[in-house]
Amino acid sequence: SDGLSVLLDFSLLSSFFSDISLVFGTSLGFTFPFFFIYTSYFIFFSILSLAI
């Protein structure tokens, strides 16, 4: 795919994961694991967009 769709997918994923981290982070105190997952996806999509 092209870079634009990757950016679109990433923005959808980032909003999805930030919603999850907000819901679970505030209710259960698991902010760090979800932040780690979010950072992993950010690094993954950064490398992916570079490779395309």
Steps between C-alpha positions, in 0.01 A plus 500: 500500500601865485610724785165677526302185580768399750462836673123456496524150645743625764274789602210257539717260700645773718156638585383143568791425730483835677132431572591159637785636712271772635224257592717225644775729628274711717281215624766233559822696529657320203620812322854382436423172312262677264751780450757235415264338249422840348871580470568162340232564238638850438851360440359221283303736277792742479725222370220376275444843346874535442514163329215583260 
